Amino acid sequence: MTTAVRVRALATTANLGPGFDCAAAALDLWNELELSRGAGEVGSGHLGVQAFARLVDPDGWSFRWIDRIPRERGLGSSAAVIALGLVAGAAVRGEEAEAERLLAAGLELEGHPDNLAAALAGGVCLTWEGRIARVSDDAPAVPIALVPEETVSTAGSRAGLPGTVPHPDAAFTTARAALLGAALVAGSEELFADALDDRLHEPYRAADAPLLASARADLPAGALGATLSRSGPTVIVWARRSAAARVQADLAARFPRAQALRLAVTPKGAEALETSP
């Protein structure tokens, strides 16, 4: 029987503009879990332990969490923690970490399938009704994350969304969502740039994410557009590959109170790195 496991799970950026609650990309920024047999405080209230418990009784296991993803910034930190617990549980059971099965096991804990789907499957994913389609290993642009010091509660942000939106705004966003899918499959910078706009959720979250309007008002040369990462306050500025370093430097100079992190979309999802019998 497995006695020790080390797993890792990554940050995500969800919605990608018009892909509300559907589209997300896996980002090359990782949390880790070191799991071993032995006495230790289980911490049953921890999201990752709750996820592990969906597959394996956590009693008798010791959990060591290594956090690198900023919390409550819209970068999927809770989805990463849940993915860690799920993948660790699958590894202990000697099972393959099949993304859709683990998504079903963890969805009640996460609540939002897009983040968790990308954390489990990697790449750029679309998700609906418990299904995952990984449409691309990469995005057509490099994500530069503008991460402010402020935090935002996802639940609070979602509570501020209206129950209905005007029909023209819904039609506008539907068209951009279709364009987003085409851009991702084609790997087209031009289509991707035209897709990165939304009228379904971003306008209603703008007050809690002032960096979005500031970045969009004066995009750096070489940037294709900007999107709110999940519910914010982090903003992703999408840069042409040839201009990514310059865009990052420009954003760091313009927004000194925020981190400007040049990340990458990665085809890897959450995974077990080591297991010991």
N, C-alpha and C positions, 0 to 999 in steps of 0.2 A: 504493500500500500504506500502511496505517496506520502512523504513526511515533510517535504519542503517544496515551495513553489515561488518563483519570482515572475511577476507579470508586469506588463506596462500597457497603458492606455493613453490616448492622445486628446488634445484639444480639438474643438470643432468650431466652425462658424456656420450658423444656420440662417435660413431664409434666402440669403444671397440676393436681396432686393425683393423681387416679386414672388419668390418661391416660399411663401408663408406656410410654415408647419409642414413643409414637404421636402425642400432642398437643403442640403448641408454638405460641407466639405471637411475632410479630416486634415488637421494641421500638425506639422512636425514639431510638437511641443508636448512632452510626455510626463505623466505621473506614473509612479510605480508602487507596487505592493510586494512586500516580502512576507510570505506566509510560512509558518513552521509549526510543527507539533510541539506543544509544551504549554506550561502554565502561563497565564497572562490574562489581563483584563480583556474580555471579548469586546465590550462596547457595543451592545446589541442595538443601540440607537443610531449607530453610524450607518450611513447609506450603503457603504461598501459591504459592511458586515451583513446588512439586511439582504443585499443582492446575493452574497455568498450563500446565505441561509436558504435561498430559493432552490439551491441544488445540493447543499451539504450542511449538516448540523455544525454550527461554528464552535460548539463546546469542545475544548481541548486543543484549539488552534490559537496561535498568537499572530497578531496582525501588525505589521510595521508599514505605515503609509509614507510615501515620499511625494510631496506636492510641489509642482513647478507651475501649474496652470493657475493664473490669478483667479480668485474666487469672486463671484457675483459681478463679473465684468462682461458677461455675454460670450464667453469662450468655452462653454460646455464643461465646466469643472465638475458639476454634479454628475453629468453623463459619463465622464471619464472615471469617476469613482465607482459608479454602478458597473461600468464595463469591467473594471478591475476585479470586482467581486464575482461577477458572472464568469469571466474567463478563468479566474482562479478556481472556482467551483467545478467548472468543466474539466480543468486539468487534474484536480484531485480525483475526480471520477474516471479519469482516463478517457474522456470523450473529446471529440473535435469541437472547437469553439465555433459552431455553425451560427452565422450571424442572425438569421431570422428566428431560429429557435431561442437564442439568448435574448433577442429583442422582445419576444413574447414573454419571457420570464421576468424581464426587468422593466417592462413598460409601465406597470402600475407605480413603480418607485419614481421613475423619471417624469412620466406624464406627457412628454413631448417626444414623439418617435424620431424626428429628424436628427436631432443631436445624437441620440443613442445609436441610431442606425449607422451614421458615419463613423462614430467612435468604434463600433464593432467591425464594420466592413472595410473602412478606409476609402480613399479616393473621394469622388463626388457622387453623392447618393440622392436618389429620390425615394421617398417612402410613402406608403398609403396602405391602410387597412392591414397593418402588420407585415406587409411585403417590403422588400428592399430591392431596388434596381441600382446597381453601381454603374452609372452611365459613362464614367470617365475615370482614369487613373489620376488625372491632373485637371487643373483649370486652365483656361486660356491666358491667364495673367498671374502675376506674383502677388500674394496677399501681404500687405504691410499693415500690421495691426497698430492702431493708435489706442493705447490703453491708458485711460485717465486714472487718477487716484480715487475718484468717486466710485461708489458701487450702486447697483440697481437691483431691486428685488424682481425676479421674473414674474412672480405671482402678482405683485403690485402693478407692474407694467401691463400685464395681460388684463388686469381688472379695468384699466383705463381705456381699453379698446371698445369701440362702439358695437352695439348689437347689429347694426345695419350700416351700409355705406351707399352713397349715391351710385346709381347704375353706371354712369360714365366712368367713375373711378374703378368700379369692378371690371368693366370692359377693358379699360386701360391696363390694369394689372394682369388680367387674363392674357392679353396679347403679349405683354412683356414676359410672362411666365413661359408661354410657348416659345418665345424667342430665346429665353434663357436655356431651355432644353436643347434647342437647335444649336446654340453657341457651344454648349458643353460637348455635345456629340461631335460637332465639326471641328472643335478646337479653334474657333474663329475669334480673334481679338475684336474685330469690327462688330460682329453680331453680339458679342459679350458686352461691349461698351454700350450698345443700344438697348440692352436688356436690363441694365442695372438701375432701374427706377421702379418705384412702388407707390401706390396710393391706398393700400389696404391696411398697413400697420405702421409704416415708418412715420407718416405725418402725425400720428397720435402719440408717438413716443419721443417726438423731437425735443420736448421740454426737458426730458431726462438725459438727452444725448446731444448737447450743444455742439460737440465736435463734428457731427454729421453735416450740419448746415455750413459750418466754417470750412470744412474740407471741400465740400462741393462748390462753395462759392468761388474758390480759387484753387482748382486742382493743380498740382505740380505738373510741369511738363513731363510727358511720358506716362501719366496716369490715365486709365480708361474710365474710372468712375469710383464711387464710394458707396458702401452699403453698411447698414447697421448690423452688427454681429449679434444675432439673437435679439434680445430686448435691450441691448446696450449695457453700459454706455460706450463700450468699445466700438470703434469704427474701423472697417477694413477698407483701405485704399488699394485698389487693384491696379498694378503697374505693368506696363509692357516689360518683358523679360530683359530687353536691352537697356532699360532705364531704371531697373529696380533699385540699384544702389543710390542713384541720384534722387529718386523719389523718397527713399527712406531718409537721406540726409536733409532734404528739403523739409520734410515733415518734422523731423527732430528739431530743426532750427526754429520752425514756426510754432511748435507746440512744446515748449520746454518742460511743461508740467506733466506731460504724458510720455509714456514709453512708446517709441516707434520701433516695433519689432518686425524685422523682415523674416517672414516665415515661408513655408513651402507646403503645398498640398502633397500629401503622401499617399501612395497606394496601399500602405500597410494599415491594418486595423489593430485593435487591441490583441495582444498575443502573450503567450507564455514564453519566457526567455529561458528558464531553467526549471527542471523538476528533478527531485531526488527521491529515489525509492525508499 
